[in-house]
């Protein structure tokens, strides 16, 4: 049952036998020496009579169960981020309900660390007329999340990217918003490879001047900033910024291409983690982080090495559709009973993308039940007109 004929990019079929050994992680509390957040995906309910082009109706049982799976593996939850299709299907009311449900579900857990995305998407970028509009949109979400007892990840704003005329506009908006935070927040610098509408964020198209503005924001509001997540898929840019952060401000890598070496660090420091890829590779990442905390960097690197080709495939351009690969693996591994996504995003990658994910996930020890994965891969192939003998 673990052998299947898979097409390559040219459409030719070749037999593939799953041979990886599923990674087993011991139950119980985990000891990490890095703060590690997993940005968790949502599970939609395909049986509810909702409009696929509207904000999705969620399967709350499966959505929340997956968050507990991540918590059990030692991760904090980065809630209502772009992994959950924030700004690409999930609107602010839907995100607010997701945050409410997630916080409520984990309230009885002492190990639950949940930070939630705070943005401005209820304000259409073309509707913004002033910086005041952007600040008001941010504060609507910030106050609503804090009222639920939530901590904040301050996401990049499409409206601010559109209306800002100078780096000073960014400094003004962030200072006004951070003033209202009741706990230190995590800032999120999301690159335009994830969201083209964020091109030129921080008031500059080039990295050096954008970096200066981001650092100025942090310096002016240091007591309100826990850290910054940088998602530019460029390890050298992250290291440059990491070395210039105030001592008390953490760098959270959002680099889904180079995360092992960034988390391991060098003689001058290391990055913590807030990663979308930690959703599908959670068992490997959890075990690797335990090894790193025990001082075994070689084991850390060995465990994560085969996950990097998988991550680079999942996050390949156009990068904003990486969520398709994340949810596909959740389906293969039995965390949900269907491969349906908000906005029909399951259709945003070609069939060879999925077959290669299966191969690489198998080789990384990330297929929990090979028989189930093969049965489901056969279903997807048949749906695309590819019958297996």
C-alpha positions in Angstrom: 0.0 0.0 0.0 3.0 2.3 0.4 3.9 2.3 -3.3 2.4 4.7 -5.7 3.0 5.9 -9.2 3.7 9.6 -9.2 4.0 12.0 -12.1 7.0 14.3 -12.4 7.0 17.8 -13.9 6.9 16.4 -17.4 3.9 14.2 -16.6 5.8 10.9 -16.7 4.7 8.3 -14.1 7.2 6.5 -12.0 6.8 4.2 -9.0 7.7 5.6 -5.6 7.7 3.6 -2.4 7.5 5.5 0.9 10.5 4.5 3.0 10.9 7.2 5.7 10.5 6.5 9.4 8.0 8.8 11.0 9.6 11.0 13.6 8.4 10.2 17.1 8.4 12.9 19.8 8.2 11.9 23.5 5.1 13.1 25.3 5.5 15.6 28.2 6.9 19.0 28.7 9.6 20.2 26.2 12.7 22.0 27.0 13.8 24.6 24.4 16.4 27.3 24.7 14.8 29.3 21.9 11.3 30.8 21.9 9.5 29.0 19.1 6.2 30.0 17.6 4.4 28.0 15.0 2.0 30.0 12.7 -1.0 27.7 12.6 -3.3 27.1 9.6 -7.1 26.9 9.7 -9.3 24.0 8.8 -12.4 25.1 6.8 -15.7 23.2 7.0 -16.6 22.3 3.4 -20.1 20.9 4.3 -21.5 24.2 5.6 -23.4 26.2 3.0 -21.0 29.0 2.7 -19.8 31.0 -0.4 -16.3 29.8 -1.2 -15.4 33.4 -2.2 -16.5 34.8 1.2 -14.8 34.5 4.6 -14.5 30.8 5.3 -16.7 28.8 7.8 -14.3 27.0 10.0 -14.3 23.5 11.4 -13.6 24.5 15.0 -12.9 21.1 16.3 -10.2 20.4 13.8 -8.8 23.9 13.8 -8.4 24.0 17.6 -7.2 20.4 17.9 -4.3 21.2 15.6 -3.3 24.1 17.9 -3.3 21.7 20.8 -1.1 19.3 18.7 1.4 22.2 18.3 1.2 23.1 22.0 1.9 19.5 23.0 5.1 19.6 20.9 6.3 22.7 22.9 5.4 25.5 20.5 3.8 28.8 21.1 1.0 29.6 18.7 1.2 32.6 16.4 -2.5 33.0 15.8 -4.4 34.5 12.9 -1.3 35.2 10.8 -1.0 34.9 7.1 -0.8 31.1 7.5 -4.4 31.2 8.5 -5.1 33.1 5.2 -5.3 36.4 6.9 -5.9 39.0 4.2 -6.4 36.2 1.6 -9.8 34.9 2.6 -10.1 35.3 6.4 -11.5 38.7 7.2 -11.1 40.6 10.5 -14.4 39.3 12.0 -13.3 35.8 11.2 -9.8 36.4 12.6 -11.3 37.9 15.7 -13.4 34.8 16.3 -10.4 32.6 15.6 -8.4 34.4 18.2 -11.3 34.2 20.7 -11.8 30.5 20.2 -8.0 29.8 20.3 -7.5 31.7 23.5 -10.5 30.2 25.1 -9.6 26.6 24.1 -6.1 27.0 25.7 -7.1 28.9 28.8 -6.7 25.8 31.0 -3.2 25.1 29.8 -0.3 26.6 31.7 2.0 25.8 28.8 0.0 27.8 26.3 1.8 30.8 24.8 -0.4 32.5 22.2 0.3 35.7 20.4 -2.3 37.0 17.8 -2.0 38.9 14.6 -3.2 42.5 14.7 -3.6 44.3 11.4 -5.7 46.8 9.4 -7.5 44.7 6.8 -10.9 46.0 7.7 -9.6 49.2 6.2 -9.3 48.8 2.4 -6.0 50.3 1.3 -7.8 52.6 -1.3 -10.2 53.8 1.4 -7.4 55.1 3.7 -7.3 58.9 3.6 -4.9 59.7 6.4 -2.5 58.2 8.9 -5.3 58.6 11.4 -7.3 56.1 9.5 -4.5 53.5 9.7 -4.0 54.1 13.4 -7.7 53.7 14.1 -7.8 50.4 12.1 -4.9 49.1 14.0 -6.3 50.2 17.4 -9.7 48.6 16.6 -8.0 45.2 16.4 -5.4 45.8 19.1 -8.1 46.7 21.7 -10.3 43.8 20.7 -7.5 41.3 21.0 -6.3 42.7 24.4 -9.9 42.7 25.6 -9.8 38.9 25.1 -6.6 38.7 27.1 -4.4 38.2 24.0 -0.9 39.3 23.3 -0.1 41.1 20.0 1.9 40.5 16.9 1.7 43.8 15.0 1.4 42.8 11.4 2.4 44.9 8.4 -0.4 47.1 7.0 -1.3 47.3 3.3 -3.2 50.6 4.0 -0.1 52.1 5.6 2.1 50.9 2.7 -0.2 52.7 0.3 -0.7 55.9 2.1 2.7 56.6 3.8 4.8 59.2 2.1 7.9 59.0 4.2 9.8 56.8 6.7 8.5 59.3 9.3 4.9 58.3 8.6 5.8 54.7 9.7 7.5 56.0 12.8 4.4 58.1 13.7 1.9 55.3 13.1 3.8 52.6 15.0 4.5 54.9 18.0 0.9 55.8 18.3 -0.3 52.2 18.1 2.4 50.8 20.4 1.5 53.4 23.0 -1.8 51.5 23.4 -0.2 48.0 23.9 -0.6 46.6 27.4 2.2 44.1 26.9 5.3 44.2 24.7 4.4 43.1 21.2 6.1 41.3 18.3 6.5 43.4 15.2 6.2 41.7 11.8 8.3 42.8 8.8 6.7 40.8 6.0 8.4 41.0 2.6 6.6 41.6 -0.7 7.4 38.0 -1.8 4.6 37.0 0.7 2.4 40.0 -0.1 3.1 42.2 -3.1 1.0 45.0 -1.6 3.7 45.5 1.0 6.4 46.5 -1.5 8.4 49.5 -0.2 7.4 48.9 3.4 9.1 51.2 6.0 9.2 53.8 3.3 11.9 52.5 1.1 12.3 49.9 -1.7 15.9 49.0 -0.6 16.8 47.2 2.5 19.4 49.5 4.1 17.0 52.6 4.5 14.1 50.3 5.4 16.2 48.7 8.1 17.0 52.1 9.6 13.4 53.0 9.8 12.4 49.7 11.5 15.3 50.1 14.0 14.2 53.7 14.7 10.7 52.4 15.5 12.1 49.9 17.9 14.5 52.3 19.5 11.7 54.9 20.1 9.4 52.2 21.6 11.8 49.7 23.1 9.8 49.0 26.2 6.8 48.1 24.1 8.6 45.7 21.8 9.3 42.1 22.7 10.9 41.4 19.3 10.6 41.5 15.6 9.8 38.8 13.1 11.5 39.4 9.8 10.2 37.5 6.8 12.4 38.4 3.8 13.8 35.0 3.0 17.3 36.4 3.2 19.5 35.2 6.0 22.1 37.9 5.7 19.6 40.7 6.0 18.2 39.0 9.2 21.7 38.7 10.7 22.5 42.3 9.9 19.4 43.4 11.7 19.8 40.9 14.6 23.2 42.3 15.4 21.8 45.8 15.7 18.8 45.1 17.9 18.7 46.4 21.5 19.8 43.6 23.9 16.3 43.1 25.3 14.6 42.9 21.9 14.4 39.4 20.3 14.9 38.5 16.6 12.3 36.0 15.5 13.3 34.4 12.2 10.5 34.2 9.7 13.0 32.8 7.1 11.5 29.5 5.9 14.5 28.9 3.6 17.4 29.3 6.2 15.9 28.6 9.6 18.3 25.9 10.9 21.4 28.1 10.8 19.6 31.2 11.9 18.1 29.5 15.0 21.4 27.8 15.8 23.1 31.1 15.5 26.8 32.2 15.6 29.3 33.7 18.1 27.4 37.0 17.9 23.9 35.7 18.6 21.0 33.7 17.3 17.3 34.0 16.3 14.2 32.8 18.0 11.5 31.5 15.7 8.1 32.4 14.4 7.6 30.2 11.3 4.9 29.0 9.0 7.0 25.9 8.2 6.8 24.8 11.9 3.2 23.9 11.2 3.9 21.0 8.8 7.3 20.1 10.2 6.3 20.3 13.9 7.6 16.9 15.0 11.0 17.4 13.5 11.3 21.0 14.7 10.3 20.0 18.3 12.8 17.2 18.5 15.5 19.3 16.9 14.9 22.2 19.4 15.2 19.7 22.3 18.5 18.5 20.9 19.8 22.1 20.6 18.8 22.9 24.1 20.7 19.8 25.3 23.8 21.2 23.5 23.7 18.7 20.6 23.9 21.1 17.6 24.9 18.3 15.3 21.7 16.4 16.0 19.7 19.6 15.7 21.1 20.1 12.2 20.8 16.5 11.2 17.1 16.4 12.0 16.3 19.7 10.3 18.5 19.2 7.2 15.9 17.1 5.2 13.1 19.6 6.1 14.8 22.5 4.3 14.2 21.2 0.7 10.6 20.5 1.7 10.2 24.1 3.1 11.8 25.7 0.1 9.4 23.8 -2.2 6.4 24.7 -0.1 7.4 28.4 0.0 8.6 28.6 -3.6 7.3 31.6 -5.8 4.6 32.7 -5.9 5.3 32.5 -2.2 1.9 33.8 -1.0 0.5 30.4 -2.0 2.6 28.5 0.5 -0.5 27.8 2.6 -1.5 25.3 -0.1 1.4 23.0 0.7 0.9 23.4 4.5 -2.7 22.3 4.3 -2.0 19.6 1.9 0.4 18.0 4.4 -2.1 18.4 7.2 -4.6 16.4 5.0 -2.1 13.7 4.1 -1.3 13.3 7.8 -4.9 12.9 8.9 -5.3 16.2 10.7 -8.3 17.0 8.5 -10.6 14.9 6.3 -10.5 17.0 3.2 -8.2 19.2 1.1 -10.5 22.2 0.8 -9.1 25.7 1.6 -10.5 29.2 2.0 -10.9 30.9 -1.3 -10.2 27.6 -3.2 -6.5 28.0 -2.5 -6.0 24.2 -2.9 -6.0 24.8 -6.6 -3.1 27.3 -6.6 -0.3 24.8 -7.2 0.3 22.2 -10.0 0.0 18.5 -9.4 3.8 18.0 -9.5 4.2 20.3 -6.5 2.1 18.0 -4.4 3.8 14.8 -5.6 7.2 16.3 -4.7 5.9 17.4 -1.3 4.9 13.8 -0.6 8.4 12.6 -1.6 10.3 15.2 0.5 8.0 14.8 3.5 8.5 11.1 3.5 12.3 11.5 3.3 12.2 13.9 6.3 10.2 11.5 8.4 7.1 13.7 8.4 4.5 11.2 7.1 2.7 9.9 10.1 0.7 7.1 8.4 2.2 6.1 5.0 -0.8 4.0 4.1 -3.2 6.9 4.7 -1.0 9.3 2.8 -0.8 7.0 -0.2 -4.6 6.6 -0.2 -5.1 10.3 -0.1 -2.5 11.0 -2.7 -4.3 8.5 -5.0 -7.5 10.5 -4.5 -5.8 13.7 -5.5 -4.2 12.1 -8.5 -7.5 10.6 -9.7 -9.2 14.0 -9.3 -6.6 15.3 -11.7 -7.1 12.5 -14.2 -4.2 10.3 -13.1 -5.2 6.8 -12.4 -2.9 4.4 -10.4 -2.9 0.8 -11.3 
